[in-house]
Amino acid sequence: MANTKRPVIPMQNPRERVNNFSEVVENLSDEMAKNEAKRCLNCKTKPCVAGCPIAIDIPRFIGKIASGDNLGAYRAIKEYSSLPAVCGRVCPQEKQCEKNCVQGIKSDPIAIGALERYVADKYIFENFAPKASSCQPDRLLKVAIAGSGPAGLTCAGNLANLGYNVTVFEALHALGGVLSYGIPEFRLPKAIVEKEIDNLKRAGVKFETNVVIGKTFSIKDLFSQGFSAIFLGTGAGVPRFMGIQGENLQGVYSANEFLTRVNLMKAYKDDYDTPIKDLGKVIVVGGGNVAMDTARVAVRLGAKETTLVYRRSEEELPARREEIEHAKEEGVKFKFLSNPKKILPNKNGRVCTLLCAKMQLSDIDNYGRRKVVEKKDEVFYMDADTVIMAIGTLPNPILKASEAKLKFSDTGQVIVDQETLMTSIDGVFAGGDIVSGAATVLLAMSAGKRAAKAIDKYLKQHRCAICK
Amino acid sequence: MYTILDKVRLNQTVTKMTIQDEKIAKKAKPGQFVILQVHENGERIPLTIADCDKDSGTISIIFQIVGTTTKKLDNLEVEDGLYALVGPLGNGTIISNYTKAAVIGGGVGGAIAYPIAKALEKNGCEVHSILGFRNKDLIILQDEFKAVSKKVFITTDDGSFGHKGLVTDTLSDQINKGESYDVVFAIGPLIMMKCVSELTRKHNIKTVVSMNPIMIDGTGMCGGCRLMVDGKMKFACVDGPDFDGHKVDFDEIINRNSIYRDIERKSYEKTCNLFNNMPTNI
């Protein structure tokens, strides 16, 4: 009888990790992985697969680990995921595959995420020869991808495997989108992101940095450059602010700016030029994964005190449980049922005080979340030197302003046909946050994967005479 | 990549560089900007496109050495390449059918004002240029402005050339003399654009300012360049960089833009020491 206990996943000690940007969660040992894999019941109904947005054949890869065939397990995952080392780290498994795990009914669910990362980390640096293309003539067909975030990379990887000639355009100087500028090093090491991208390059995907689609090249330009289809995966867009007094003071940041300064521009390192100010007392407003990342980065940058202010209660925090726990272990304080009303400056024009209203929960709204209302006349003040807004994003206006034929919803997202994933322009597809609004890495990857299939189908129908 | 083809010192702290980039040159409109990075560990900084040649596929930038990044940029020579260059970003300046326009440039802001003056003149508008500098050694683009303007006024803070005083003095004089401008374009330090806007508000003259606050990505993602225009939050990179000067909350952006001043000064001193101590033969 195999052990029925889920392994305790090794982790950097909180006291040490608050002083570094090294990865918090460590890898499973060979023995731990094998024992954990043996716990899998290999259910016929595979409920875990149903919970996975990209439908990885989970029991198959776990079975291979159990039998000692780690390479087979890696290949099994790669059939479904272009970025396994990323998924294993940032997927909310507890809400997806692991939530459905039958072992979880009586005991703990299988540590599927940790196992995925275990095999991915073992082989990511192996430089295997890319899969031979099944349809060589298609190489003549060029596909352009706008954005090198999770949606774009997944779409690119899948199309390259199908034999297309894929070029990814990225607005920034570095690749990876949110994986590079958004998610911090201690949760997703940049070496892993770079290696996953390197593996796509070896599979034939080309990358062009410093190109903004809608500015440097229009959709029309891309078609005239010989691309037969275009995938727009340009991400969520502009940061949201609360619209309260004092949001433009010195020391107020959007989470996007703060994280970009640190993760992408490496402001915390002496040999990089991008500055970051002494943080002092930090208040992060919001309760999602971005808010957790922001608070944990602030801790590592030596903030005197880091407090997360969230308008609902702990139960409603949208962030992953694991991130919340890690933030607590690292000393992040939480102020629930509180909503900022005003940010007040000191005499030098820098943030000094945050005025908050006390909130109370009320009925359940249309999205199944508890509504919150302000308690009458109950306000309080908090000391702050830095306030960081992590309350989501609004659509980016660039494509809307530059592409008159591209249709957008009232809320500013690109409209696609639910089945073909095609936008209002023939041959132009879209997916990820630009279509859904801000969501998770995995949903973006899932959209990228579905779009690759849809583009393949479209090109076979319309363009590729040989495959017809 | 992004090779520097030409480098000209316009004065002791202002440099003009011509850079090869067909993609940007093909699309660039007056008023748009690029973001560049001198080296991999460097900052991303926005600079307005001062000129572009679509035939040769080049753009020009004019910058003043004010800190670490511009110092490092100035240290590059012809045939060196930039690490990153992206654009054209922002919206081009709208050159409507104006009859008479005052184009005001403060210091290196003249570099941004020049393509606008040129475009206005090309569109049949009478251009009066008012250029302000600290002293006569810092005057740039005087001939270029003369070529596209009916009148050019130079002001210096110390009176070493032209009128002693501020650009607003000259603008006020012209308005009082009966010049009726349809529009004023003001480009320069925030405080100058604020003062020009306050003056023209009194005379009810439409005023366009070009905002160039702190930016990182330049595509709307970071929100570092936000400012309040008519009580609404705008992002200079995607909504601007041009805004109605009468509606911009200058005090707020002047305050936030000063946040890194002390860090910048230290970093700049370090960079200057580094360059000064470097042997010159390498």
Chai-1 contact restraints between the chains, C-beta under 6 A:
chainA,res_idxA,chainB,res_idxB,connection_type,confidence,min_distance_angstrom,max_distance_angstrom,comment,restraint_id
A,A171,B,T219,contact,1.0,0.0,6.0,A-B,restraint_1
A,H173,B,Q37,contact,1.0,0.0,6.0,A-B,restraint_2
A,H173,B,A84,contact,1.0,0.0,6.0,A-B,restraint_3
A,N210,B,A84,contact,1.0,0.0,6.0,A-B,restraint_4
A,N210,B,V86,contact,1.0,0.0,6.0,A-B,restraint_5
A,V212,B,T219,contact,1.0,0.0,6.0,A-B,restraint_6
A,K215,B,L89,contact,1.0,0.0,6.0,A-B,restraint_7
A,T216,B,K23,contact,1.0,0.0,6.0,A-B,restraint_8
A,V238,B,G220,contact,1.0,0.0,6.0,A-B,restraint_9
A,P239,B,G223,contact,1.0,0.0,6.0,A-B,restraint_10
A,N248,B,E252,contact,1.0,0.0,6.0,A-B,restraint_11
A,N248,B,R256,contact,1.0,0.0,6.0,A-B,restraint_12
A,Q250,B,R256,contact,1.0,0.0,6.0,A-B,restraint_13
A,Q250,B,I259,contact,1.0,0.0,6.0,A-B,restraint_14
A,S254,B,G223,contact,1.0,0.0,6.0,A-B,restraint_15
A,N256,B,M221,contact,1.0,0.0,6.0,A-B,restraint_16
A,N256,B,C222,contact,1.0,0.0,6.0,A-B,restraint_17
A,N256,B,G223,contact,1.0,0.0,6.0,A-B,restraint_18
A,E257,B,C222,contact,1.0,0.0,6.0,A-B,restraint_19
A,E257,B,G223,contact,1.0,0.0,6.0,A-B,restraint_20
A,E257,B,G224,contact,1.0,0.0,6.0,A-B,restraint_21
A,T260,B,I216,contact,1.0,0.0,6.0,A-B,restraint_22
A,T260,B,C222,contact,1.0,0.0,6.0,A-B,restraint_23
A,D271,B,N41,contact,1.0,0.0,6.0,A-B,restraint_24
A,Y272,B,N41,contact,1.0,0.0,6.0,A-B,restraint_25
A,D273,B,G42,contact,1.0,0.0,6.0,A-B,restraint_26
A,D273,B,E43,contact,1.0,0.0,6.0,A-B,restraint_27
A,D273,B,T68,contact,1.0,0.0,6.0,A-B,restraint_28
A,T274,B,E43,contact,1.0,0.0,6.0,A-B,restraint_29
A,P275,B,Y260,contact,1.0,0.0,6.0,A-B,restraint_30
A,P275,B,I263,contact,1.0,0.0,6.0,A-B,restraint_31
A,G349,B,N255,contact,1.0,0.0,6.0,A-B,restraint_32
A,N396,B,G220,contact,1.0,0.0,6.0,A-B,restraint_33
A,P397,B,V238,contact,1.0,0.0,6.0,A-B,restraint_34
A,I398,B,V238,contact,1.0,0.0,6.0,A-B,restraint_35
